[in-house]
Amino acid sequence: MGHGPAVKLGKDEAAAYKTKLGVKMFIGYTIVYFTFIIINATNPKAMEATIMGQTAAVLWGFGLISLALIQAVIYNHLCTKAESDMNS
């Protein structure tokens, strides 16, 4: 029993914008993550420092998770806006 798509899909005029935005956000996240890895590899004692009752490694980890979630919300907002502007 096959079901077709719920909506008729057409050409997405915002696809190029969404791709460029996604690549830029990926590069930004990669730079932050790479910095985290370099600090861990070259100066692991720095990650043992206690800040606000937690080690720097834990704070970096939560920061990376938070950054990913924030970027996802921003990406969704900007892409939704671009789709409504360009596809209507």
PyMOL Python script that loads the backbone (N, CA, C, O; Angstrom):
from pymol import cmd

cmd.read_pdbstr("""\
ATOM      1  N   MET A   1       0.850  -1.163   0.000  1.00  0.00           N
ATOM      2  CA  MET A   1       0.000   0.000   0.000  1.00  0.00           C
ATOM      3  C   MET A   1       0.897   1.227   0.000  1.00  0.00           C
ATOM      4  O   MET A   1       1.502   1.555   1.020  1.00  0.00           O
ATOM      5  N   GLY A   2       0.985   1.902  -1.128  1.00  0.00           N
ATOM      6  CA  GLY A   2       1.857   3.071  -1.230  1.00  0.00           C
ATOM      7  C   GLY A   2       1.074   4.364  -1.094  1.00  0.00           C
ATOM      8  O   GLY A   2      -0.039   4.503  -1.600  1.00  0.00           O
ATOM      9  N   HIS A   3       1.674   5.275  -0.413  1.00  0.00           N
ATOM     10  CA  HIS A   3       1.077   6.600  -0.249  1.00  0.00           C
ATOM     11  C   HIS A   3       1.981   7.613  -0.931  1.00  0.00           C
ATOM     12  O   HIS A   3       3.206   7.549  -0.818  1.00  0.00           O
ATOM     13  N   GLY A   4       1.377   8.524  -1.621  1.00  0.00           N
ATOM     14  CA  GLY A   4       2.140   9.584  -2.275  1.00  0.00           C
ATOM     15  C   GLY A   4       2.505  10.676  -1.277  1.00  0.00           C
ATOM     16  O   GLY A   4       2.139  10.598  -0.104  1.00  0.00           O
ATOM     17  N   PRO A   5       3.213  11.678  -1.736  1.00  0.00           N
ATOM     18  CA  PRO A   5       3.569  12.776  -0.836  1.00  0.00           C
ATOM     19  C   PRO A   5       2.324  13.537  -0.392  1.00  0.00           C
ATOM     20  O   PRO A   5       1.340  13.612  -1.128  1.00  0.00           O
ATOM     21  N   ALA A   6       2.371  14.097   0.807  1.00  0.00           N
ATOM     22  CA  ALA A   6       1.231  14.819   1.364  1.00  0.00           C
ATOM     23  C   ALA A   6       0.988  16.124   0.614  1.00  0.00           C
ATOM     24  O   ALA A   6      -0.147  16.588   0.506  1.00  0.00           O
ATOM     25  N   VAL A   7       2.058  16.706   0.101  1.00  0.00           N
ATOM     26  CA  VAL A   7       1.935  17.955  -0.647  1.00  0.00           C
ATOM     27  C   VAL A   7       2.672  17.816  -1.972  1.00  0.00           C
ATOM     28  O   VAL A   7       3.565  16.981  -2.119  1.00  0.00           O
ATOM     29  N   LYS A   8       2.282  18.645  -2.926  1.00  0.00           N
ATOM     30  CA  LYS A   8       2.981  18.640  -4.205  1.00  0.00           C
ATOM     31  C   LYS A   8       4.261  19.458  -4.040  1.00  0.00           C
ATOM     32  O   LYS A   8       4.218  20.628  -3.658  1.00  0.00           O
ATOM     33  N   LEU A   9       5.381  18.838  -4.329  1.00  0.00           N
ATOM     34  CA  LEU A   9       6.665  19.509  -4.171  1.00  0.00           C
ATOM     35  C   LEU A   9       7.086  20.139  -5.489  1.00  0.00           C
ATOM     36  O   LEU A   9       6.960  19.532  -6.553  1.00  0.00           O
ATOM     37  N   GLY A  10       7.586  21.363  -5.403  1.00  0.00           N
ATOM     38  CA  GLY A  10       8.070  22.053  -6.581  1.00  0.00           C
ATOM     39  C   GLY A  10       9.529  22.414  -6.399  1.00  0.00           C
ATOM     40  O   GLY A  10      10.202  21.909  -5.500  1.00  0.00           O
ATOM     41  N   LYS A  11      10.008  23.288  -7.257  1.00  0.00           N
ATOM     42  CA  LYS A  11      11.394  23.731  -7.175  1.00  0.00           C
ATOM     43  C   LYS A  11      11.553  24.651  -5.966  1.00  0.00           C
ATOM     44  O   LYS A  11      10.733  25.540  -5.738  1.00  0.00           O
ATOM     45  N   ASP A  12      12.608  24.430  -5.203  1.00  0.00           N
ATOM     46  CA  ASP A  12      12.902  25.262  -4.033  1.00  0.00           C
ATOM     47  C   ASP A  12      13.881  26.349  -4.449  1.00  0.00           C
ATOM     48  O   ASP A  12      15.065  26.079  -4.651  1.00  0.00           O
ATOM     49  N   GLU A  13      13.396  27.559  -4.576  1.00  0.00           N
ATOM     50  CA  GLU A  13      14.236  28.685  -4.994  1.00  0.00           C
ATOM     51  C   GLU A  13      15.235  29.086  -3.915  1.00  0.00           C
ATOM     52  O   GLU A  13      16.206  29.785  -4.204  1.00  0.00           O
ATOM     53  N   ALA A  14      15.013  28.658  -2.684  1.00  0.00           N
ATOM     54  CA  ALA A  14      15.889  29.023  -1.572  1.00  0.00           C
ATOM     55  C   ALA A  14      16.977  27.979  -1.323  1.00  0.00           C
ATOM     56  O   ALA A  14      17.740  28.106  -0.365  1.00  0.00           O
ATOM     57  N   ALA A  15      17.061  26.968  -2.155  1.00  0.00           N
ATOM     58  CA  ALA A  15      18.002  25.863  -1.918  1.00  0.00           C
ATOM     59  C   ALA A  15      19.450  26.339  -1.876  1.00  0.00           C
ATOM     60  O   ALA A  15      20.214  25.899  -1.017  1.00  0.00           O
ATOM     61  N   ALA A  16      19.840  27.219  -2.778  1.00  0.00           N
ATOM     62  CA  ALA A  16      21.233  27.699  -2.796  1.00  0.00           C
ATOM     63  C   ALA A  16      21.548  28.480  -1.530  1.00  0.00           C
ATOM     64  O   ALA A  16      22.620  28.318  -0.946  1.00  0.00           O
ATOM     65  N   TYR A  17      20.613  29.331  -1.104  1.00  0.00           N
ATOM     66  CA  TYR A  17      20.809  30.103   0.133  1.00  0.00           C
ATOM     67  C   TYR A  17      20.955  29.175   1.330  1.00  0.00           C
ATOM     68  O   TYR A  17      21.842  29.363   2.162  1.00  0.00           O
ATOM     69  N   LYS A  18      20.080  28.169   1.418  1.00  0.00           N
ATOM     70  CA  LYS A  18      20.108  27.246   2.544  1.00  0.00           C
ATOM     71  C   LYS A  18      21.406  26.443   2.565  1.00  0.00           C
ATOM     72  O   LYS A  18      21.961  26.176   3.631  1.00  0.00           O
ATOM     73  N   THR A  19      21.878  26.066   1.398  1.00  0.00           N
ATOM     74  CA  THR A  19      23.143  25.322   1.318  1.00  0.00           C
ATOM     75  C   THR A  19      24.306  26.173   1.804  1.00  0.00           C
ATOM     76  O   THR A  19      25.116  25.722   2.615  1.00  0.00           O
ATOM     77  N   LYS A  20      24.390  27.405   1.309  1.00  0.00           N
ATOM     78  CA  LYS A  20      25.479  28.295   1.722  1.00  0.00           C
ATOM     79  C   LYS A  20      25.435  28.570   3.221  1.00  0.00           C
ATOM     80  O   LYS A  20      26.466  28.559   3.893  1.00  0.00           O
ATOM     81  N   LEU A  21      24.240  28.817   3.735  1.00  0.00           N
ATOM     82  CA  LEU A  21      24.088  29.074   5.167  1.00  0.00           C
ATOM     83  C   LEU A  21      24.518  27.852   5.979  1.00  0.00           C
ATOM     84  O   LEU A  21      25.228  27.986   6.976  1.00  0.00           O
ATOM     85  N   GLY A  22      24.096  26.682   5.562  1.00  0.00           N
ATOM     86  CA  GLY A  22      24.464  25.456   6.271  1.00  0.00           C
ATOM     87  C   GLY A  22      25.961  25.215   6.272  1.00  0.00           C
ATOM     88  O   GLY A  22      26.523  24.805   7.287  1.00  0.00           O
ATOM     89  N   VAL A  23      26.612  25.464   5.151  1.00  0.00           N
ATOM     90  CA  VAL A  23      28.065  25.277   5.069  1.00  0.00           C
ATOM     91  C   VAL A  23      28.780  26.274   5.980  1.00  0.00           C
ATOM     92  O   VAL A  23      29.727  25.907   6.675  1.00  0.00           O
ATOM     93  N   LYS A  24      28.334  27.533   5.981  1.00  0.00           N
ATOM     94  CA  LYS A  24      28.955  28.546   6.847  1.00  0.00           C
ATOM     95  C   LYS A  24      28.799  28.184   8.319  1.00  0.00           C
ATOM     96  O   LYS A  24      29.744  28.320   9.097  1.00  0.00           O
ATOM     97  N   MET A  25      27.617  27.727   8.701  1.00  0.00           N
ATOM     98  CA  MET A  25      27.384  27.352  10.097  1.00  0.00           C
ATOM     99  C   MET A  25      28.210  26.117  10.470  1.00  0.00           C
ATOM    100  O   MET A  25      28.729  26.026  11.582  1.00  0.00           O
ATOM    101  N   PHE A  26      28.327  25.183   9.548  1.00  0.00           N
ATOM    102  CA  PHE A  26      29.138  23.990   9.783  1.00  0.00           C
ATOM    103  C   PHE A  26      30.599  24.369   9.998  1.00  0.00           C
ATOM    104  O   PHE A  26      31.248  23.851  10.907  1.00  0.00           O
ATOM    105  N   ILE A  27      31.113  25.266   9.169  1.00  0.00           N
ATOM    106  CA  ILE A  27      32.503  25.704   9.303  1.00  0.00           C
ATOM    107  C   ILE A  27      32.706  26.403  10.640  1.00  0.00           C
ATOM    108  O   ILE A  27      33.710  26.168  11.313  1.00  0.00           O
ATOM    109  N   GLY A  28      31.767  27.259  11.037  1.00  0.00           N
ATOM    110  CA  GLY A  28      31.863  27.937  12.328  1.00  0.00           C
ATOM    111  C   GLY A  28      31.894  26.952  13.483  1.00  0.00           C
ATOM    112  O   GLY A  28      32.714  27.086  14.391  1.00  0.00           O
ATOM    113  N   TYR A  29      31.013  25.968  13.459  1.00  0.00           N
ATOM    114  CA  TYR A  29      30.982  24.964  14.517  1.00  0.00           C
ATOM    115  C   TYR A  29      32.266  24.135  14.516  1.00  0.00           C
ATOM    116  O   TYR A  29      32.816  23.819  15.571  1.00  0.00           O
ATOM    117  N   THR A  30      32.728  23.796  13.331  1.00  0.00           N
ATOM    118  CA  THR A  30      33.954  22.998  13.218  1.00  0.00           C
ATOM    119  C   THR A  30      35.146  23.733  13.808  1.00  0.00           C
ATOM    120  O   THR A  30      35.992  23.111  14.451  1.00  0.00           O
ATOM    121  N   ILE A  31      35.230  25.037  13.606  1.00  0.00           N
ATOM    122  CA  ILE A  31      36.333  25.822  14.171  1.00  0.00           C
ATOM    123  C   ILE A  31      36.286  25.779  15.694  1.00  0.00           C
ATOM    124  O   ILE A  31      37.318  25.590  16.338  1.00  0.00           O
ATOM    125  N   VAL A  32      35.097  25.951  16.277  1.00  0.00           N
ATOM    126  CA  VAL A  32      34.960  25.906  17.741  1.00  0.00           C
ATOM    127  C   VAL A  32      35.320  24.506  18.256  1.00  0.00           C
ATOM    128  O   VAL A  32      36.044  24.376  19.243  1.00  0.00           O
ATOM    129  N   TYR A  33      34.821  23.473  17.595  1.00  0.00           N
ATOM    130  CA  TYR A  33      35.102  22.102  18.017  1.00  0.00           C
ATOM    131  C   TYR A  33      36.592  21.777  17.870  1.00  0.00           C
ATOM    132  O   TYR A  33      37.186  21.148  18.746  1.00  0.00           O
ATOM    133  N   PHE A  34      37.185  22.210  16.761  1.00  0.00           N
ATOM    134  CA  PHE A  34      38.610  21.974  16.528  1.00  0.00           C
ATOM    135  C   PHE A  34      39.445  22.657  17.608  1.00  0.00           C
ATOM    136  O   PHE A  34      40.445  22.100  18.061  1.00  0.00           O
ATOM    137  N   THR A  35      39.049  23.847  18.018  1.00  0.00           N
ATOM    138  CA  THR A  35      39.744  24.550  19.107  1.00  0.00           C
ATOM    139  C   THR A  35      39.685  23.722  20.385  1.00  0.00           C
ATOM    140  O   THR A  35      40.688  23.585  21.086  1.00  0.00           O
ATOM    141  N   PHE A  36      38.521  23.172  20.686  1.00  0.00           N
ATOM    142  CA  PHE A  36      38.344  22.313  21.856  1.00  0.00           C
ATOM    143  C   PHE A  36      39.289  21.104  21.792  1.00  0.00           C
ATOM    144  O   PHE A  36      39.931  20.759  22.784  1.00  0.00           O
ATOM    145  N   ILE A  37      39.367  20.478  20.642  1.00  0.00           N
ATOM    146  CA  ILE A  37      40.225  19.303  20.463  1.00  0.00           C
ATOM    147  C   ILE A  37      41.705  19.685  20.603  1.00  0.00           C
ATOM    148  O   ILE A  37      42.468  18.972  21.255  1.00  0.00           O
ATOM    149  N   ILE A  38      42.108  20.795  20.001  1.00  0.00           N
ATOM    150  CA  ILE A  38      43.506  21.236  20.076  1.00  0.00           C
ATOM    151  C   ILE A  38      43.902  21.523  21.520  1.00  0.00           C
ATOM    152  O   ILE A  38      44.988  21.138  21.953  1.00  0.00           O
ATOM    153  N   ILE A  39      43.030  22.195  22.264  1.00  0.00           N
ATOM    154  CA  ILE A  39      43.336  22.469  23.676  1.00  0.00           C
ATOM    155  C   ILE A  39      43.486  21.163  24.438  1.00  0.00           C
ATOM    156  O   ILE A  39      44.405  21.019  25.243  1.00  0.00           O
ATOM    157  N   ASN A  40      42.603  20.222  24.196  1.00  0.00           N
ATOM    158  CA  ASN A  40      42.698  18.924  24.878  1.00  0.00           C
ATOM    159  C   ASN A  40      43.976  18.181  24.518  1.00  0.00           C
ATOM    160  O   ASN A  40      44.580  17.527  25.369  1.00  0.00           O
ATOM    161  N   ALA A  41      44.384  18.278  23.276  1.00  0.00           N
ATOM    162  CA  ALA A  41      45.565  17.532  22.828  1.00  0.00           C
ATOM    163  C   ALA A  41      46.870  18.193  23.267  1.00  0.00           C
ATOM    164  O   ALA A  41      47.832  17.504  23.607  1.00  0.00           O
ATOM    165  N   THR A  42      46.906  19.512  23.260  1.00  0.00           N
ATOM    166  CA  THR A  42      48.164  20.203  23.540  1.00  0.00           C
ATOM    167  C   THR A  42      48.317  20.641  24.990  1.00  0.00           C
ATOM    168  O   THR A  42      49.437  20.748  25.489  1.00  0.00           O
ATOM    169  N   ASN A  43      47.191  20.897  25.677  1.00  0.00           N
ATOM    170  CA  ASN A  43      47.268  21.378  27.057  1.00  0.00           C
ATOM    171  C   ASN A  43      46.105  20.803  27.870  1.00  0.00           C
ATOM    172  O   ASN A  43      45.189  21.535  28.245  1.00  0.00           O
ATOM    173  N   PRO A  44      46.139  19.507  28.143  1.00  0.00           N
ATOM    174  CA  PRO A  44      45.021  18.887  28.853  1.00  0.00           C
ATOM    175  C   PRO A  44      44.810  19.444  30.264  1.00  0.00           C
ATOM    176  O   PRO A  44      43.703  19.374  30.798  1.00  0.00           O
ATOM    177  N   LYS A  45      45.858  19.993  30.864  1.00  0.00           N
ATOM    178  CA  LYS A  45      45.721  20.581  32.205  1.00  0.00           C
ATOM    179  C   LYS A  45      44.753  21.764  32.183  1.00  0.00           C
ATOM    180  O   LYS A  45      44.085  22.040  33.179  1.00  0.00           O
ATOM    181  N   ALA A  46      44.678  22.459  31.055  1.00  0.00           N
ATOM    182  CA  ALA A  46      43.768  23.597  30.950  1.00  0.00           C
ATOM    183  C   ALA A  46      42.315  23.146  31.102  1.00  0.00           C
ATOM    184  O   ALA A  46      41.485  23.898  31.615  1.00  0.00           O
ATOM    185  N   MET A  47      42.007  21.950  30.669  1.00  0.00           N
ATOM    186  CA  MET A  47      40.641  21.445  30.771  1.00  0.00           C
ATOM    187  C   MET A  47      40.307  20.977  32.185  1.00  0.00           C
ATOM    188  O   MET A  47      39.142  20.733  32.503  1.00  0.00           O
ATOM    189  N   GLU A  48      41.327  20.851  33.032  1.00  0.00           N
ATOM    190  CA  GLU A  48      41.092  20.461  34.418  1.00  0.00           C
ATOM    191  C   GLU A  48      40.761  21.661  35.299  1.00  0.00           C
ATOM    192  O   GLU A  48      40.350  21.490  36.447  1.00  0.00           O
ATOM    193  N   ALA A  49      40.932  22.862  34.779  1.00  0.00           N
ATOM    194  CA  ALA A  49      40.659  24.067  35.559  1.00  0.00           C
ATOM    195  C   ALA A  49      39.193  24.097  35.981  1.00  0.00           C
ATOM    196  O   ALA A  49      38.299  23.755  35.206  1.00  0.00           O
ATOM    197  N   THR A  50      38.969  24.513  37.221  1.00  0.00           N
ATOM    198  CA  THR A  50      37.609  24.583  37.746  1.00  0.00           C
ATOM    199  C   THR A  50      37.064  25.997  37.564  1.00  0.00           C
ATOM    200  O   THR A  50      37.665  26.977  38.004  1.00  0.00           O
ATOM    201  N   ILE A  51      35.922  26.073  36.909  1.00  0.00           N
ATOM    202  CA  ILE A  51      35.249  27.344  36.658  1.00  0.00           C
ATOM    203  C   ILE A  51      33.791  27.172  37.071  1.00  0.00           C
ATOM    204  O   ILE A  51      33.112  26.267  36.585  1.00  0.00           O
ATOM    205  N   MET A  52      33.311  28.020  37.953  1.00  0.00           N
ATOM    206  CA  MET A  52      31.924  27.953  38.436  1.00  0.00           C
ATOM    207  C   MET A  52      31.568  26.553  38.956  1.00  0.00           C
ATOM    208  O   MET A  52      30.443  26.091  38.765  1.00  0.00           O
ATOM    209  N   GLY A  53      32.492  25.898  39.593  1.00  0.00           N
ATOM    210  CA  GLY A  53      32.234  24.588  40.179  1.00  0.00           C
ATOM    211  C   GLY A  53      32.339  23.411  39.223  1.00  0.00           C
ATOM    212  O   GLY A  53      32.125  22.269  39.632  1.00  0.00           O
ATOM    213  N   GLN A  54      32.663  23.661  37.967  1.00  0.00           N
ATOM    214  CA  GLN A  54      32.807  22.594  36.982  1.00  0.00           C
ATOM    215  C   GLN A  54      34.152  22.726  36.284  1.00  0.00           C
ATOM    216  O   GLN A  54      34.759  23.797  36.261  1.00  0.00           O
ATOM    217  N   THR A  55      34.601  21.622  35.720  1.00  0.00           N
ATOM    218  CA  THR A  55      35.845  21.688  34.968  1.00  0.00           C
ATOM    219  C   THR A  55      35.593  22.387  33.629  1.00  0.00           C
ATOM    220  O   THR A  55      34.470  22.431  33.127  1.00  0.00           O
ATOM    221  N   ALA A  56      36.659  22.921  33.081  1.00  0.00           N
ATOM    222  CA  ALA A  56      36.556  23.598  31.785  1.00  0.00           C
ATOM    223  C   ALA A  56      36.076  22.627  30.706  1.00  0.00           C
ATOM    224  O   ALA A  56      35.355  23.029  29.793  1.00  0.00           O
ATOM    225  N   ALA A  57      36.465  21.362  30.799  1.00  0.00           N
ATOM    226  CA  ALA A  57      36.044  20.369  29.804  1.00  0.00           C
ATOM    227  C   ALA A  57      34.523  20.200  29.801  1.00  0.00           C
ATOM    228  O   ALA A  57      33.906  20.116  28.739  1.00  0.00           O
ATOM    229  N   VAL A  58      33.927  20.151  30.984  1.00  0.00           N
ATOM    230  CA  VAL A  58      32.465  20.016  31.074  1.00  0.00           C
ATOM    231  C   VAL A  58      31.788  21.253  30.498  1.00  0.00           C
ATOM    232  O   VAL A  58      30.810  21.141  29.759  1.00  0.00           O
ATOM    233  N   LEU A  59      32.304  22.430  30.833  1.00  0.00           N
ATOM    234  CA  LEU A  59      31.723  23.668  30.314  1.00  0.00           C
ATOM    235  C   LEU A  59      31.861  23.756  28.794  1.00  0.00           C
ATOM    236  O   LEU A  59      30.930  24.170  28.103  1.00  0.00           O
ATOM    237  N   TRP A  60      33.029  23.362  28.279  1.00  0.00           N
ATOM    238  CA  TRP A  60      33.217  23.325  26.822  1.00  0.00           C
ATOM    239  C   TRP A  60      32.207  22.366  26.189  1.00  0.00           C
ATOM    240  O   TRP A  60      31.594  22.682  25.169  1.00  0.00           O
ATOM    241  N   GLY A  61      32.041  21.201  26.799  1.00  0.00           N
ATOM    242  CA  GLY A  61      31.112  20.205  26.263  1.00  0.00           C
ATOM    243  C   GLY A  61      29.691  20.724  26.201  1.00  0.00           C
ATOM    244  O   GLY A  61      29.021  20.601  25.175  1.00  0.00           O
ATOM    245  N   PHE A  62      29.229  21.308  27.306  1.00  0.00           N
ATOM    246  CA  PHE A  62      27.882  21.880  27.307  1.00  0.00           C
ATOM    247  C   PHE A  62      27.789  23.064  26.347  1.00  0.00           C
ATOM    248  O   PHE A  62      26.747  23.291  25.731  1.00  0.00           O
ATOM    249  N   GLY A  63      28.869  23.808  26.224  1.00  0.00           N
ATOM    250  CA  GLY A  63      28.903  24.921  25.287  1.00  0.00           C
ATOM    251  C   GLY A  63      28.760  24.446  23.850  1.00  0.00           C
ATOM    252  O   GLY A  63      28.046  25.058  23.056  1.00  0.00           O
ATOM    253  N   LEU A  64      29.437  23.359  23.518  1.00  0.00           N
ATOM    254  CA  LEU A  64      29.337  22.804  22.167  1.00  0.00           C
ATOM    255  C   LEU A  64      27.919  22.310  21.869  1.00  0.00           C
ATOM    256  O   LEU A  64      27.393  22.523  20.777  1.00  0.00           O
ATOM    257  N   ILE A  65      27.318  21.656  22.845  1.00  0.00           N
ATOM    258  CA  ILE A  65      25.945  21.186  22.667  1.00  0.00           C
ATOM    259  C   ILE A  65      25.000  22.376  22.508  1.00  0.00           C
ATOM    260  O   ILE A  65      24.128  22.380  21.640  1.00  0.00           O
ATOM    261  N   SER A  66      25.187  23.378  23.356  1.00  0.00           N
ATOM    262  CA  SER A  66      24.344  24.577  23.280  1.00  0.00           C
ATOM    263  C   SER A  66      24.516  25.284  21.944  1.00  0.00           C
ATOM    264  O   SER A  66      23.537  25.713  21.334  1.00  0.00           O
ATOM    265  N   LEU A  67      25.763  25.407  21.487  1.00  0.00           N
ATOM    266  CA  LEU A  67      26.027  26.049  20.205  1.00  0.00           C
ATOM    267  C   LEU A  67      25.307  25.326  19.073  1.00  0.00           C
ATOM    268  O   LEU A  67      24.730  25.968  18.196  1.00  0.00           O
ATOM    269  N   ALA A  68      25.336  24.001  19.086  1.00  0.00           N
ATOM    270  CA  ALA A  68      24.659  23.225  18.041  1.00  0.00           C
ATOM    271  C   ALA A  68      23.152  23.477  18.065  1.00  0.00           C
ATOM    272  O   ALA A  68      22.533  23.641  17.013  1.00  0.00           O
ATOM    273  N   LEU A  69      22.566  23.507  19.249  1.00  0.00           N
ATOM    274  CA  LEU A  69      21.126  23.757  19.352  1.00  0.00           C
ATOM    275  C   LEU A  69      20.769  25.174  18.906  1.00  0.00           C
ATOM    276  O   LEU A  69      19.775  25.373  18.207  1.00  0.00           O
ATOM    277  N   ILE A  70      21.567  26.147  19.304  1.00  0.00           N
ATOM    278  CA  ILE A  70      21.326  27.534  18.900  1.00  0.00           C
ATOM    279  C   ILE A  70      21.450  27.676  17.391  1.00  0.00           C
ATOM    280  O   ILE A  70      20.628  28.334  16.754  1.00  0.00           O
ATOM    281  N   GLN A  71      22.475  27.059  16.824  1.00  0.00           N
ATOM    282  CA  GLN A  71      22.638  27.124  15.373  1.00  0.00           C
ATOM    283  C   GLN A  71      21.457  26.469  14.659  1.00  0.00           C
ATOM    284  O   GLN A  71      21.022  26.954  13.615  1.00  0.00           O
ATOM    285  N   ALA A  72      20.944  25.392  15.203  1.00  0.00           N
ATOM    286  CA  ALA A  72      19.801  24.713  14.576  1.00  0.00           C
ATOM    287  C   ALA A  72      18.575  25.618  14.554  1.00  0.00           C
ATOM    288  O   ALA A  72      17.860  25.677  13.554  1.00  0.00           O
ATOM    289  N   VAL A  73      18.332  26.320  15.655  1.00  0.00           N
ATOM    290  CA  VAL A  73      17.180  27.222  15.724  1.00  0.00           C
ATOM    291  C   VAL A  73      17.355  28.382  14.747  1.00  0.00           C
ATOM    292  O   VAL A  73      16.418  28.756  14.041  1.00  0.00           O
ATOM    293  N   ILE A  74      18.569  28.951  14.711  1.00  0.00           N
ATOM    294  CA  ILE A  74      18.848  30.058  13.792  1.00  0.00           C
ATOM    295  C   ILE A  74      18.707  29.590  12.345  1.00  0.00           C
ATOM    296  O   ILE A  74      18.100  30.279  11.525  1.00  0.00           O
ATOM    297  N   TYR A  75      19.261  28.429  12.033  1.00  0.00           N
ATOM    298  CA  TYR A  75      19.178  27.884  10.674  1.00  0.00           C
ATOM    299  C   TYR A  75      17.716  27.693  10.272  1.00  0.00           C
ATOM    300  O   TYR A  75      17.313  28.078   9.174  1.00  0.00           O
ATOM    301  N   ASN A  76      16.935  27.102  11.155  1.00  0.00           N
ATOM    302  CA  ASN A  76      15.522  26.868  10.844  1.00  0.00           C
ATOM    303  C   ASN A  76      14.799  28.185  10.606  1.00  0.00           C
ATOM    304  O   ASN A  76      14.024  28.301   9.657  1.00  0.00           O
ATOM    305  N   HIS A  77      15.039  29.171  11.447  1.00  0.00           N
ATOM    306  CA  HIS A  77      14.374  30.468  11.302  1.00  0.00           C
ATOM    307  C   HIS A  77      14.747  31.135   9.976  1.00  0.00           C
ATOM    308  O   HIS A  77      13.874  31.593   9.238  1.00  0.00           O
ATOM    309  N   LEU A  78      16.044  31.185   9.682  1.00  0.00           N
ATOM    310  CA  LEU A  78      16.490  31.855   8.460  1.00  0.00           C
ATOM    311  C   LEU A  78      16.034  31.120   7.205  1.00  0.00           C
ATOM    312  O   LEU A  78      15.675  31.752   6.212  1.00  0.00           O
ATOM    313  N   CYS A  79      16.047  29.801   7.242  1.00  0.00           N
ATOM    314  CA  CYS A  79      15.621  29.023   6.074  1.00  0.00           C
ATOM    315  C   CYS A  79      14.114  29.140   5.854  1.00  0.00           C
ATOM    316  O   CYS A  79      13.660  29.232   4.714  1.00  0.00           O
ATOM    317  N   THR A  80      13.350  29.139   6.922  1.00  0.00           N
ATOM    318  CA  THR A  80      11.908  29.300   6.793  1.00  0.00           C
ATOM    319  C   THR A  80      11.576  30.655   6.192  1.00  0.00           C
ATOM    320  O   THR A  80      10.706  30.763   5.327  1.00  0.00           O
ATOM    321  N   LYS A  81      12.276  31.697   6.656  1.00  0.00           N
ATOM    322  CA  LYS A  81      12.071  33.045   6.125  1.00  0.00           C
ATOM    323  C   LYS A  81      12.463  33.097   4.646  1.00  0.00           C
ATOM    324  O   LYS A  81      11.736  33.662   3.829  1.00  0.00           O
ATOM    325  N   ALA A  82      13.604  32.513   4.307  1.00  0.00           N
ATOM    326  CA  ALA A  82      14.060  32.520   2.911  1.00  0.00           C
ATOM    327  C   ALA A  82      13.081  31.749   2.011  1.00  0.00           C
ATOM    328  O   ALA A  82      12.803  32.176   0.891  1.00  0.00           O
ATOM    329  N   GLU A  83      12.566  30.627   2.496  1.00  0.00           N
ATOM    330  CA  GLU A  83      11.612  29.856   1.697  1.00  0.00           C
ATOM    331  C   GLU A  83      10.341  30.654   1.450  1.00  0.00           C
ATOM    332  O   GLU A  83       9.821  30.671   0.335  1.00  0.00           O
ATOM    333  N   SER A  84       9.842  31.313   2.484  1.00  0.00           N
ATOM    334  CA  SER A  84       8.610  32.079   2.283  1.00  0.00           C
ATOM    335  C   SER A  84       8.834  33.289   1.384  1.00  0.00           C
ATOM    336  O   SER A  84       7.939  33.663   0.626  1.00  0.00           O
ATOM    337  N   ASP A  85      10.008  33.906   1.452  1.00  0.00           N
ATOM    338  CA  ASP A  85      10.304  35.066   0.615  1.00  0.00           C
ATOM    339  C   ASP A  85      10.562  34.668  -0.846  1.00  0.00           C
ATOM    340  O   ASP A  85      10.083  35.331  -1.767  1.00  0.00           O
ATOM    341  N   MET A  86      11.306  33.605  -1.047  1.00  0.00           N
ATOM    342  CA  MET A  86      11.745  33.247  -2.401  1.00  0.00           C
ATOM    343  C   MET A  86      10.786  32.334  -3.151  1.00  0.00           C
ATOM    344  O   MET A  86      10.765  32.334  -4.382  1.00  0.00           O
ATOM    345  N   ASN A  87       9.997  31.561  -2.426  1.00  0.00           N
ATOM    346  CA  ASN A  87       9.134  30.569  -3.095  1.00  0.00           C
ATOM    347  C   ASN A  87       7.707  31.052  -3.293  1.00  0.00           C
ATOM    348  O   ASN A  87       6.874  30.306  -3.808  1.00  0.00           O
ATOM    349  N   SER A  88       7.408  32.276  -2.899  1.00  0.00           N
ATOM    350  CA  SER A  88       6.011  32.728  -3.057  1.00  0.00           C
ATOM    351  C   SER A  88       5.831  33.639  -4.245  1.00  0.00           C
ATOM    352  O   SER A  88       4.720  34.099  -4.508  1.00  0.00           O
TER     353      SER A  88
END
""", "prot")
cmd.dss("prot")
cmd.show_as("cartoon", "prot")
cmd.util.cbc("prot")
cmd.orient("prot")
